[in-house]
Amino acid sequence: MFNPSRDQVRQFFFGVWAKYQAGQPLAGAEQPALDAVLAHPEYHALLDQPDRYQDRDYLPESGETNPFLHLSMHLAIAEQLSVDQPPGLRERYERLLKRAGNAMAAQHEVMDCLGEMIWQAQRHQTAFDSLAYLHCLDRKLGDA
């Protein structure tokens, strides 16, 4: 399993943005990463300044959202959807998409559940609970 460091993740997003601005071709995960970046114009100025933001900490207790984590979660969701993992995720996403009306809003709904499940796994030092993830989505859909 690929497990990049914080610096590698940040360099990846800075690099994708720089390539896009230079009109260079993107490869592999760079295109879905760019899609997420383009959907979040509030991060463009940050991505224009890698020297300033490469090492910046984002503290949740200060009410800050880590833009690199946020963008990475979009990539994780895109990958999960591409392989329907956990099984049933894609169907739930399609229903959220229909209700929300756009992909970013639907992905943010999924992201709420994904973030909660990651937090729970870290907090309790357990494996990621795929069933709880799906149940969280079911609650958002009004199925639970």
Disulfide bonds with the S-S distance in Angstrom:
Cys113-Cys136 2.15
